């Protein structure tokens, strides 16, 4: 997937556009059920926080290199 993101003044990252989206069927039903549990939600939130931090760092590096 090729995607575009924008960052607002509050440093929130917004997904704005995507193309060439590819998907596949998820075979493991246990992975879906895991996110229904408290542990799964905690894992998901930790992963999302890490991804957000990584994206913010990459965006900052890109902005610094373009200036």
Secondary structure, 3 states (H helix, E strand, C coil): CEEEEEECCCCCEEEEEEECCCCCCCCCHHHHHHCCCHHHHHHHHHHHHHHHHHHHHHHHHHHHHHC
